[in-house]
Amino acid sequence: MENSRTAENNIVSLSGTVAEECVFSHEVYGEGFYIFSLEVRRLSDNEDILPVTVSDRLTDVKTLKAGDRVNIKGQLRSYNHYSANRNRLILTAFAREIERDAEPLENPNEIFLNGYICKPPIYRTTPFGREITDILVAANRSYGKSDYIPCIAWGRNARFAGSLEVGANIRLWGRIQSRTYIKHISDTETEERVAYEVSISKIELNS
């Protein structure tokens, strides 16, 4: 069990509809874990398609169907996936609570992180002059583990985040977003991929 102190470092609330039904992921001490895709609406009327991991002890995964409305509370977890001689950071919303056929949450996509910057922030500007900073945040959990969460800040938040040093303890609030991009595999081959990251709405040093 995760103690309450480390659990408070990483808090996620999501509300949406099931886009793709559960598929088996892995088993730990007889407990089965499944992954499904959740469609979460943005204020702009677009949507994010986010992966959710759920235990078969938390809900009947066989009856969770596409189009079902669910509310999720849990954490944003990361793990390394090794394949084809390369390593990829995989993110998933890990459900600790799931409410089915529920009224939508007032904020359908919300995350809070308390963690440490573990790589030098990357500050840049777009061709249109928008300021962006990418940071990688490590949020501790029990048993000496950490989740490594890519985050992106804009405008004033980008300038602030860009000034931070590795090891800084920060708190941030935002939402989880999905983003498609084209990966160049070789001179002649490309591949469409999906990245997940936290879009920061508020960030501060933890004193």
C-alpha positions in Angstrom: 0.0 0.0 0.0 1.2 3.5 -0.8 1.4 5.9 2.2 -0.8 9.0 2.2 2.2 11.3 2.1 3.7 10.0 -1.2 0.2 9.5 -2.7 -0.4 13.3 -2.3 2.6 14.0 -4.6 0.6 12.9 -7.6 -3.2 13.3 -7.8 -5.2 12.9 -11.0 -8.9 13.4 -11.7 -10.4 12.5 -15.1 -13.9 12.4 -16.4 -14.9 11.1 -19.8 -16.1 8.3 -22.0 -14.5 5.0 -22.8 -13.0 5.2 -26.3 -11.4 1.7 -26.5 -12.3 -1.2 -24.2 -10.0 -2.9 -21.7 -7.1 -5.1 -22.9 -4.9 -7.1 -20.5 -1.7 -5.5 -19.4 -0.1 -7.5 -16.6 -0.6 -9.4 -13.4 0.9 -8.8 -9.9 0.3 -11.4 -7.2 -2.8 -12.7 -8.9 -4.3 -9.2 -9.4 -4.9 -8.4 -13.1 -4.4 -5.0 -14.6 -6.0 -3.8 -17.7 -5.6 -0.7 -20.0 -8.4 1.2 -21.7 -8.6 4.5 -23.6 -10.6 7.4 -22.1 -11.8 10.3 -24.2 -11.7 13.5 -22.2 -13.1 16.7 -23.7 -11.2 20.0 -23.7 -12.8 23.4 -23.2 -11.9 24.0 -26.9 -14.3 21.1 -27.8 -11.3 19.0 -28.9 -10.5 15.9 -26.9 -7.6 14.1 -25.4 -7.4 10.3 -25.7 -5.7 9.1 -22.5 -4.6 5.6 -21.4 -6.0 4.4 -18.1 -4.8 1.4 -16.1 -7.4 -0.3 -13.9 -7.3 -3.4 -11.6 -9.9 -6.2 -12.1 -10.4 -5.9 -8.3 -11.6 -2.3 -8.7 -14.2 -2.9 -11.3 -15.6 -5.6 -13.6 -13.4 -4.9 -16.6 -15.5 -7.2 -18.9 -18.5 -4.9 -18.6 -16.6 -1.7 -19.3 -17.7 -0.8 -22.8 -17.0 1.9 -25.4 -19.2 4.9 -24.7 -19.5 4.3 -21.0 -19.1 7.4 -18.9 -16.6 7.1 -16.0 -14.9 9.3 -13.5 -11.3 8.3 -12.5 -9.2 9.3 -9.5 -5.7 8.2 -9.1 -2.1 9.0 -10.2 -0.2 9.5 -13.4 2.3 6.7 -13.6 5.4 6.2 -15.8 7.4 3.1 -16.8 10.1 2.3 -19.3 9.2 0.1 -22.2 12.0 -1.7 -24.1 11.5 -2.8 -27.6 13.5 -3.0 -30.9 16.7 -1.9 -29.0 15.1 1.4 -27.8 13.6 2.6 -24.6 10.4 4.6 -24.4 8.8 6.3 -21.5 5.2 5.2 -21.2 2.6 7.2 -19.2 -0.8 6.0 -17.9 -3.4 7.2 -15.5 -3.5 4.6 -12.7 -7.0 4.4 -11.3 -7.4 4.1 -7.6 -11.1 4.9 -7.8 -13.5 4.5 -10.7 -17.1 5.7 -10.7 -19.3 4.4 -13.6 -22.4 6.1 -15.1 -21.4 9.2 -13.1 -22.1 12.9 -13.5 -19.2 14.6 -15.2 -16.7 16.3 -12.9 -16.7 20.1 -13.0 -13.1 19.9 -14.1 -12.8 16.8 -16.3 -9.0 16.8 -16.5 -7.0 17.8 -13.5 -3.5 16.9 -12.1 -1.4 18.0 -9.2 2.3 17.1 -8.9 4.8 17.7 -6.1 8.2 16.7 -7.4 11.7 17.4 -8.5 13.2 18.7 -11.8 15.4 15.9 -13.0 16.7 17.3 -16.3 17.7 20.8 -17.3 14.6 22.7 -18.5 14.4 23.4 -22.2 13.2 26.9 -23.0 12.4 28.0 -26.6 10.1 30.2 -28.6 7.8 29.2 -31.5 8.0 30.8 -34.9 5.0 32.9 -33.7 6.8 34.1 -30.6 5.1 31.9 -28.0 7.4 30.9 -25.1 7.6 27.2 -24.2 9.6 25.3 -21.6 9.8 21.5 -21.3 10.6 20.1 -17.9 10.8 16.5 -16.6 9.4 16.1 -13.1 10.1 13.1 -10.8 7.3 12.5 -8.3 8.2 10.1 -5.5 6.0 7.2 -4.5 6.4 4.3 -2.0 9.2 1.7 -2.0 11.8 4.1 -3.4 10.0 4.5 -6.8 9.4 7.6 -8.8 7.2 8.6 -11.7 8.9 10.7 -14.4 6.4 13.1 -15.9 7.1 15.3 -19.0 5.5 18.7 -18.5 5.2 21.8 -20.7 4.8 25.4 -19.6 3.7 28.4 -21.7 4.2 32.2 -21.4 5.1 33.5 -18.0 5.1 30.0 -16.6 7.6 29.0 -19.3 10.0 31.9 -18.3 9.8 30.8 -14.7 10.2 27.1 -15.4 13.1 27.9 -17.7 15.0 29.5 -14.8 14.8 26.5 -12.5 17.7 24.2 -11.8 17.9 20.4 -11.7 16.9 19.3 -8.2 14.4 22.1 -7.6 11.3 20.9 -5.7 8.2 22.3 -7.4 4.5 22.0 -7.2 2.4 22.3 -10.3 -1.2 22.1 -11.4 -2.5 21.4 -14.9 -4.1 18.8 -17.2 -2.9 15.7 -19.0 -2.9 16.1 -22.8 -2.3 13.8 -25.8 -0.4 15.0 -28.8 0.3 13.3 -32.1 3.6 13.9 -33.9 5.6 12.4 -36.8 8.8 10.5 -35.8 11.5 10.1 -38.5 12.7 6.6 -38.4 15.1 6.9 -41.3 15.6 9.1 -44.4 12.7 7.4 -46.1 10.5 6.2 -43.2 8.3 8.0 -40.7 5.9 6.9 -38.0 3.0 8.7 -36.4 3.2 8.5 -32.6 1.2 9.9 -29.6 2.9 11.7 -26.8 1.4 12.4 -23.4 2.4 15.3 -21.2 1.2 17.6 -18.5 0.2 21.1 -19.7 1.0 23.4 -16.7 -1.5 26.1 -15.6 0.2 27.0 -12.4 3.7 26.3 -11.1 5.6 27.3 -7.9 8.7 26.5 -5.9 7.9 24.3 -2.9 9.3 26.1 0.2 
